[in-house]
């Protein structure tokens, strides 16, 4: 009960952030998420396998969906990390970027980070739209559809993570807290 009160007070005291105009904001149609230090960003970049860029370990097709993908920004050669796509879920952008492996694309979204992160290239990127140069924009929202295709037996109501076989297997083994089923039982009894 105390935790719920703390969360409620925190939400009431939170001041929403506003999209800042950054070096790449011109022409951006990104929607604000009220994230700390967010700034709209529209830029051209080459889609790359991050591990390949950093280590030289470069399997075909950017790792065929098993690697984190990044963006080498054309304007300044900065490696930008697309931490999530445009869905409300905090899912990665690799599914949306993979078809463009090795290609130069235009991306639109939000660069985010706190005041301690000054350089735009050091911020994380939340990609909302993507297109090949001169092509039609598509929304960066393919993750849950891709997950559903890979997990046809996990149909049902509620968020995907409550039905994901990998997650439910871990919960069955180690509990919700990861401390074992006995710790879960004690926690639930104490808190609920």
Secondary structure, 3 states (H helix, E strand, C coil): CHHHHHHHHHHHHCCCCCCEECCCCCCCCCCCCCCCCCEEEEEEEEEEEHHHHHHCCCCHHHHCCCCCEEEEECCCCCEEEEEECCCCCCCCCHHHHHHHCCCEEEEEEEEECCCCCCCHHHCEEEEEEEEECCCCCEECCCHHHHHHHHCHHHCCCCCHHHCCHHHHHHHHHHCCCCCCHHHHHHHHHHHC
